[in-house]
Amino acid sequence: MQGLGYVGTAMALAIADARDGGEPAFDVIGVELPTERGREIADSINSGRLPIESADPKMQEALDKSHEAGNLSATTDLGACGSASVAVVSVNLDLQSGELGPTVDLSGLRAAVRDLASKLQPGALIVVETTVPPGTCKPVLVPEVESVLAERGLPAGSLMLAYSYERVMPGPDYFDSVRSYWRVYAGETPEAADACEAFLSRVVDVASFPLSRVSSTTAAELGKVLENSYRAATIAFMEEWGRFAEAIGVDVFEVIEAIRVRPTHSNMRQPGFGVGGYCLTKDPLFAPVAARELFGLSLDFPFSEEAVRINALMPLVTLDQIDQMLGGLDGRRLLVLGASYRGGVADTRQSPSAAFTSAAVARGAEVVVHDPLVAEWELPVAPVQELPDPTGFDAVVFAVVHDEYLAIDLLGWLGEARPLVIDANHVLLDGQLREAAGAGCRVWSIGRGDVAA
Ligand SMILES: NC(=O)c1ccc[n+]([C@@H]2O[C@H](COP(=O)([O-])OP(=O)(O)OC[C@H]3O[C@@H](n4cnc5c(N)ncnc54)[C@H](O)[C@@H]3O)[C@@H](O)[C@H]2O)c1
């Protein structure tokens, strides 16, 4: 397993958990970069501690089980994986700003695959899981593998290459989202596709979650980017409807629930505080990058690009609302509840709370951020883990759907304090909002014109 981040750690655990006739199906070696963080991750796994916070107990259980079985270890020495029959690539691939717009530097992924190709024995399978601009495996990674094979004096095609993307959802169902979920895959050759299918069938519960084979790695790569672009675009779409509902006194969530009964609309999205995380914020832009840089095409992707732009601006809609309700932000004290990008996770990459906090501080507000799972993030305002006393705050902002906030005794916690209560992410129940309003707080809830006071 190359790359032990949010995805690679979960996948390594799922592979180590696989059983053939009651015995571990695989010996798993996780490989990280020889950096300080890479060594920390490897040490953590080797000493039985998860390298990432997880609200899903199955992650630690799987790690404990692998320690008992002795079939999972981690290292920063790639040489350790020379005997592997399957190598899974789950390294990061970041989006950058370029002169012509967003771009992707493929050199790290190229180097990762070259490193593997220089170590693996003929006949081994490389499964790339990293989300890539569609068209990366065939014209970029296959030539890398072939050139390393030539340098080693091995015949072309001595290593197989397949692509299969993850749909992992860090959160309460983290582990099951790897093992008990549908997977899409493709091979560069029919043999590679067969080998990938055989591998995934031993790791994933394919009896309940059948695999989908598509006809090329480019199709599989496009599948991942399309899935996430679709999700990002439908979330962005709901933002304008949430604002319309707020303006005309309607509860958009009540309406969405009624619409979702209709099977064709059962997965309708809802407005929220914003879209963060590593994937939905970058993946929709991988299509324009691929079109321009890999295929030399001049194609427009207005929905995908607009979705990323609107989603990134969403936290500022909440900030503007508070600004207007407080009559300015300068010198105001705001308490933000939640720093991560999603409930039940500690991941703060591209977190809407960070965008909100930076903008609020820039407008003169003093911000305290609470998160039960996050102790540090990229901003100078470090999140606190103990829920602060709300006394002295002008506004409290429920930003992330963490269990701790869902279970809050709102009036008990508020005590004598009467801040503006902002539900920016549909965290609070109708009754809680009305209680707060009844007790004298001004309340505002995203998408809910019926409770604004
Ligand atoms: N986070 C998610 O929820 C999610 C979901 C589905 C798919 N993905 C995709 O999975 C991929 C990985 O995402 P992530 O969230 O795990 O990223 P991450 O940054 O948490 O982890 C990537 C890890 O790879 C390591 N790495 C980089 N180059 C390496 C190399 N040459 N050798 C060994 N290790 C190397 C990094 O040190 C890092 O720890 C991305 O393409 C992402 O888009 C992520």
The ligand as a MOL file (V3000), in Angstrom:
LIG
                    3D

  0  0  0     0  0            999 V3000
M  V30 BEGIN CTAB
M  V30 COUNTS 44 48 0 0 0
M  V30 BEGIN ATOM
M  V30 1 N -10.0370 11.7280 1.5980 0
M  V30 2 C -11.0910 11.1800 1.0030 0
M  V30 3 O -12.1830 11.1750 1.5690 0
M  V30 4 C -10.9850 10.5200 -0.3600 0
M  V30 5 C -12.0510 9.7560 -0.8260 0
M  V30 6 C -11.9390 9.1090 -2.0340 0
M  V30 7 C -10.7660 9.2730 -2.7800 0
M  V30 8 N -9.7550 10.0740 -2.3270 0 CHG=1
M  V30 9 C -8.5470 10.1840 -3.1460 0
M  V30 10 O -7.5580 9.2870 -2.6180 0
M  V30 11 C -6.2620 9.8370 -2.7890 0
M  V30 12 C -5.5620 9.9460 -1.4510 0
M  V30 13 O -6.2830 10.8530 -0.6270 0
M  V30 14 P -6.0040 11.0050 0.9020 0
M  V30 15 O -7.1200 11.7970 1.4690 0
M  V30 16 O -5.6680 9.6880 1.5140 0 CHG=-1
M  V30 17 O -4.6560 11.9000 0.8470 0
M  V30 18 P -3.6270 12.0920 2.0240 0
M  V30 19 O -2.8660 13.3270 1.7000 0
M  V30 20 O -4.3020 11.9690 3.3530 0
M  V30 21 O -2.6680 10.8250 1.8960 0
M  V30 22 C -1.7520 10.6360 0.8890 0
M  V30 23 C -0.5070 10.0450 1.5230 0
M  V30 24 O 0.3640 9.6070 0.4870 0
M  V30 25 C 1.6900 9.8320 0.9180 0
M  V30 26 N 2.5630 9.8070 -0.2380 0
M  V30 27 C 2.6960 10.7290 -1.2280 0
M  V30 28 N 3.6000 10.3170 -2.1320 0
M  V30 29 C 4.0410 9.1040 -1.7230 0
M  V30 30 C 4.9890 8.1730 -2.2120 0
M  V30 31 N 5.6700 8.4040 -3.3350 0
M  V30 32 N 5.1980 7.0280 -1.5110 0
M  V30 33 C 4.5270 6.7810 -0.3660 0
M  V30 34 N 3.6210 7.6260 0.1570 0
M  V30 35 C 3.3850 8.7660 -0.5090 0
M  V30 36 C 1.6140 11.1730 1.6190 0
M  V30 37 O 2.7150 11.3430 2.5070 0
M  V30 38 C 0.2700 11.0780 2.3470 0
M  V30 39 O 0.4030 10.5980 3.6640 0
M  V30 40 C -6.4630 11.1840 -3.4680 0
M  V30 41 O -6.3350 11.0240 -4.8400 0
M  V30 42 C -7.8830 11.5510 -3.1170 0
M  V30 43 O -8.4520 12.4430 -4.0390 0
M  V30 44 C -9.8230 10.6790 -1.1160 0
M  V30 END ATOM
M  V30 BEGIN BOND
M  V30 1 1 1 2
M  V30 2 2 2 3
M  V30 3 1 2 4
M  V30 4 1 4 5
M  V30 5 2 4 44
M  V30 6 2 5 6
M  V30 7 1 6 7
M  V30 8 2 7 8
M  V30 9 1 8 9
M  V30 10 1 8 44
M  V30 11 1 9 10
M  V30 12 1 9 42
M  V30 13 1 10 11
M  V30 14 1 11 12
M  V30 15 1 11 40
M  V30 16 1 12 13
M  V30 17 1 13 14
M  V30 18 2 14 15
M  V30 19 1 14 16
M  V30 20 1 14 17
M  V30 21 1 17 18
M  V30 22 2 18 19
M  V30 23 1 18 20
M  V30 24 1 18 21
M  V30 25 1 21 22
M  V30 26 1 22 23
M  V30 27 1 23 24
M  V30 28 1 23 38
M  V30 29 1 24 25
M  V30 30 1 25 26
M  V30 31 1 25 36
M  V30 32 1 26 27
M  V30 33 1 26 35
M  V30 34 2 27 28
M  V30 35 1 28 29
M  V30 36 1 29 30
M  V30 37 2 29 35
M  V30 38 1 30 31
M  V30 39 2 30 32
M  V30 40 1 32 33
M  V30 41 2 33 34
M  V30 42 1 34 35
M  V30 43 1 36 37
M  V30 44 1 36 38
M  V30 45 1 38 39
M  V30 46 1 40 41
M  V30 47 1 40 42
M  V30 48 1 42 43
M  V30 END BOND
M  V30 END CTAB
M  END
